[in-house]
């Protein structure tokens, strides 16, 4: 099975092509990008696919990060993935950003607690934690003070929220290790996409917080 993976959820724009027969990527390109994903993504996909034998017709599946992450970035990636899936008549699967961050560390530290923390601003993080015995913390948006209570001594932290969480843990006397603070590795987005169930891993944005803009009751016009 050959898969095209796309990640625009955080401060990166990344694309790769992989298959289930080898860990080596068939093609890959990434750039650090705080904004401008809409302008960068399609040329990036075109450059990667130009190096792939068989072009888009050789693909069996598309994987895309669904969040949590930037609202605009997620929409850009999801729109591109869905369009390619529709044009090529192949399934599109969603991979959560937290899972993609956790995967490489879980492969190295299967017995310990691995925590993915993405900076959610305003003193909060998007958090998920997995240990050797299973899910320790389901995906959630938590204040850093609350997140610290869910990690244990020796935990490995990854993601943009890891430094702040590690500092808060240190203040409470909890020793942790920060392993990675960047965006997910696109190869792991592909690997997770290869094993995902298209019926379950839907390409829909994962939002762990409500919208900032809320309707004002006093300004509503009564419907007749």
HUHUJO-V917537 format. One record per residue. N is the residue number from 1. RES is the residue in three letters. SS is DSSP state (@ for helix, = for strand, . for the rest). D_CENTER is the distance of its C-alpha to the mean C-alpha in Angstrom with 2 decimals. Layout:
n->{N;N}
res->{RES;RES}
ss->{SS;SS}
d_center->{D_CENTER;D_CENTER}
This chain:
n->{1;2;3;4;5;6;7;8;9;10;11;12;13;14;15;16;17;18;19;20;21;22;23;24;25;26;27;28;29;30;31;32;33;34;35;36;37;38;39;40;41;42;43;44;45;46;47;48;49;50;51;52;53;54;55;56;57;58;59;60;61;62;63;64;65;66;67;68;69;70;71;72;73;74;75;76;77;78;79;80;81;82;83;84;85;86;87;88;89;90;91;92;93;94;95;96;97;98;99;100;101;102;103;104;105;106;107;108;109;110;111;112;113;114;115;116;117;118;119;120;121;122;123;124;125;126;127;128;129;130;131;132;133;134;135;136;137;138;139;140;141;142;143;144;145;146;147;148;149;150;151;152;153;154;155;156;157;158;159;160;161;162;163;164;165;166;167;168;169;170;171;172;173;174;175;176;177;178;179;180;181;182;183;184;185;186;187;188;189;190;191;192;193;194;195;196;197;198;199;200;201;202;203;204;205;206;207;208;209;210;211;212;213;214;215;216;217;218;219;220;221;222;223;224}
res->{UNK;UNK;UNK;UNK;UNK;UNK;UNK;UNK;UNK;UNK;UNK;UNK;UNK;UNK;UNK;UNK;UNK;UNK;UNK;UNK;UNK;UNK;UNK;UNK;UNK;UNK;UNK;UNK;UNK;UNK;UNK;UNK;UNK;UNK;UNK;UNK;UNK;UNK;UNK;UNK;UNK;UNK;UNK;UNK;UNK;UNK;UNK;UNK;UNK;UNK;UNK;UNK;UNK;UNK;UNK;UNK;UNK;UNK;UNK;UNK;UNK;UNK;UNK;UNK;UNK;UNK;UNK;UNK;UNK;UNK;UNK;UNK;UNK;UNK;UNK;UNK;UNK;UNK;UNK;UNK;UNK;UNK;UNK;UNK;UNK;UNK;UNK;UNK;UNK;UNK;UNK;UNK;UNK;UNK;UNK;UNK;UNK;UNK;UNK;UNK;UNK;UNK;UNK;UNK;UNK;UNK;UNK;UNK;UNK;UNK;UNK;UNK;UNK;UNK;UNK;UNK;UNK;UNK;UNK;UNK;UNK;UNK;UNK;UNK;UNK;UNK;UNK;UNK;UNK;UNK;UNK;UNK;UNK;UNK;UNK;UNK;UNK;UNK;UNK;UNK;UNK;UNK;UNK;UNK;UNK;UNK;UNK;UNK;UNK;UNK;UNK;UNK;UNK;UNK;UNK;UNK;UNK;UNK;UNK;UNK;UNK;UNK;UNK;UNK;UNK;UNK;UNK;UNK;UNK;UNK;UNK;UNK;UNK;UNK;UNK;UNK;UNK;UNK;UNK;UNK;UNK;UNK;UNK;UNK;UNK;UNK;UNK;UNK;UNK;UNK;UNK;UNK;UNK;UNK;UNK;UNK;UNK;UNK;UNK;UNK;UNK;UNK;UNK;UNK;UNK;UNK;UNK;UNK;UNK;UNK;UNK;UNK;UNK;UNK;UNK;UNK;UNK;UNK;UNK;UNK;UNK;UNK;UNK;UNK}
ss->{.;=;=;=;=;=;=;.;.;.;.;=;=;=;=;=;=;=;=;.;.;=;=;=;=;=;=;=;=;=;=;=;.;.;.;.;@;@;@;@;@;@;@;@;@;@;@;@;@;@;.;.;.;.;@;@;@;@;.;.;=;=;=;=;=;.;.;.;.;.;@;@;@;@;@;@;@;@;@;@;@;@;@;@;@;@;@;@;.;.;=;=;=;=;=;.;@;@;@;@;@;@;@;@;@;@;@;@;.;.;.;.;.;=;=;=;=;=;=;=;=;.;.;=;=;=;=;=;=;=;=;.;.;=;=;=;=;=;=;=;=;=;=;@;@;@;@;@;.;.;.;.;.;.;.;=;=;=;.;.;.;@;@;@;@;@;@;@;@;@;@;.;.;.;.;.;=;=;=;=;.;.;.;.;.;@;@;@;@;@;@;@;@;@;@;.;.;.;.;.;.;.;.;.;.;.;.;.;.;.;.;.;.;.;.;.;@;@;@;.;.;.;.;.}
d_center->{21.61;20.02;16.52;15.01;11.27;9.82;7.05;8.34;6.05;7.67;10.90;10.67;11.56;11.23;12.87;14.43;16.79;17.30;19.55;20.24;23.42;22.26;19.60;20.58;18.56;20.90;19.54;16.88;16.60;14.39;15.45;14.72;14.88;14.92;16.19;17.73;14.83;17.18;19.90;18.08;15.91;18.82;21.00;18.26;17.93;21.72;22.26;20.14;21.72;25.12;25.00;24.33;27.43;27.66;25.25;23.30;25.91;24.83;21.36;20.99;17.47;14.47;10.79;8.22;4.65;6.23;5.18;6.55;7.26;10.35;12.43;13.89;11.01;9.33;12.90;13.59;11.02;11.91;15.54;15.70;14.23;16.61;19.44;19.23;19.09;22.06;24.00;23.62;24.02;21.19;18.55;15.02;12.41;9.12;6.32;4.45;1.52;5.23;6.55;5.38;6.78;9.58;10.69;12.71;14.36;15.27;16.88;18.98;19.62;20.02;22.61;21.31;18.93;15.44;13.66;10.19;11.04;9.57;12.65;13.52;16.92;20.31;20.27;17.31;13.87;11.05;11.81;11.57;14.16;15.44;18.84;21.09;22.44;19.33;17.08;18.46;16.50;14.65;11.72;13.73;14.54;17.34;19.84;19.75;23.18;22.05;18.99;21.47;23.53;20.88;20.62;23.43;25.37;23.82;20.18;17.66;15.15;12.01;9.98;11.69;13.46;14.90;18.11;19.15;18.59;20.51;23.26;23.67;23.87;26.45;28.47;28.83;29.80;26.70;25.92;22.30;20.68;17.95;16.56;13.82;12.88;10.97;7.69;6.20;9.20;9.30;11.85;9.86;7.62;11.25;12.71;10.71;11.46;15.03;15.65;14.07;16.80;16.88;18.92;16.43;12.87;13.62;11.95;12.23;10.40;9.59;11.70;12.80;15.66;18.55;19.53;21.37;24.19;26.35;29.47;32.76;35.19;38.22;37.35;36.92;39.60;41.15;40.86;44.21}
